[in-house]
Amino acid sequence: MQGMIKQAQKMQELMAAKQEEIALRTFEASVGGGAVSVTVTGAKEVTGITLKPEVVDPDDLEMLQDLIIAAVNEALRTADEVSAKEMEDITGGVKLPGM
């Protein structure tokens, strides 16, 4: 029983360290053939948005807004997928509450 508790504590420490590492990493997504690129951190903060000049059309701001939303959502989705995969590697696929 003592061994299981130590193993669980070690897993918890590994997961906390991995969460901190992922929070500091950046993830990027591009949409519209690279017209809009967004960079986010693993902590879900947008750190950069790059727009190609040709995508900025004052007469069609709605398209630009949609592209930005799509790029942000894709970057966040990528961060979530990487985080889930790396946590799964630590837990061996066991789903833990709150993780």
C-alpha positions in Angstrom: 0.0 0.0 0.0 2.8 2.4 0.9 4.4 1.7 -2.6 1.1 2.7 -4.3 0.9 5.9 -2.4 4.5 6.8 -3.3 3.8 5.9 -6.9 0.7 8.1 -7.0 2.6 11.0 -5.4 5.4 10.7 -8.0 2.8 10.7 -10.8 1.2 13.8 -9.3 4.6 15.5 -9.2 5.3 14.6 -12.8 1.9 15.8 -13.9 2.4 19.2 -12.1 5.8 19.6 -13.7 4.4 18.8 -17.2 1.5 21.3 -16.7 4.0 24.0 -15.8 6.1 23.1 -18.9 3.1 23.1 -21.2 1.9 26.5 -19.8 5.2 28.0 -20.9 5.2 26.5 -24.4 3.7 28.2 -27.5 1.4 26.8 -30.1 0.7 28.3 -33.5 -2.1 27.9 -36.0 -2.7 29.5 -39.4 -5.8 29.7 -41.5 -6.8 31.1 -44.8 -3.7 29.8 -46.5 -1.5 31.5 -43.9 -3.4 34.8 -44.1 -3.9 34.8 -40.4 -1.6 33.2 -37.8 -2.1 33.1 -34.1 0.3 32.1 -31.3 -1.0 31.0 -27.9 0.7 29.7 -24.8 -0.2 26.4 -23.1 -1.8 28.7 -20.4 -4.3 29.8 -23.1 -3.0 33.3 -23.6 -2.8 34.8 -27.0 0.7 36.1 -27.5 0.6 37.0 -31.2 -1.6 37.6 -34.2 -0.1 38.0 -37.7 -2.1 39.2 -40.6 -1.1 39.3 -44.2 -1.9 42.7 -45.7 -4.0 41.3 -48.4 -6.5 39.8 -45.9 -7.2 43.3 -44.5 -10.2 44.5 -46.5 -12.1 47.4 -44.9 -15.1 46.4 -46.9 -15.1 42.8 -45.5 -14.1 43.0 -41.8 -16.5 40.1 -41.1 -14.2 37.7 -43.0 -11.2 38.9 -41.2 -12.9 38.5 -37.8 -13.9 34.9 -38.8 -10.4 34.1 -39.8 -9.0 35.4 -36.5 -11.6 33.4 -34.5 -10.8 30.3 -36.5 -7.0 30.7 -36.0 -7.4 31.3 -32.2 -9.7 28.3 -31.8 -7.3 26.1 -33.8 -4.3 27.2 -31.7 -6.1 26.6 -28.5 -7.3 23.2 -29.7 -3.7 22.3 -30.6 -2.5 23.3 -27.1 -5.3 21.2 -25.5 -4.5 18.1 -27.7 -0.8 18.3 -26.9 -1.5 18.7 -23.2 -3.9 15.8 -23.2 -1.5 13.5 -25.1 1.4 14.4 -22.8 -0.7 13.9 -19.7 -1.9 10.5 -21.1 1.8 9.5 -21.5 2.3 10.2 -17.8 -0.8 8.5 -16.5 -0.7 5.6 -18.9 -4.1 6.5 -20.3 -5.9 6.4 -16.9 -8.3 9.3 -16.8 -7.9 11.2 -13.5 -10.6 13.6 -12.2 -9.7 17.3 -12.7 -6.9 16.6 -15.2 
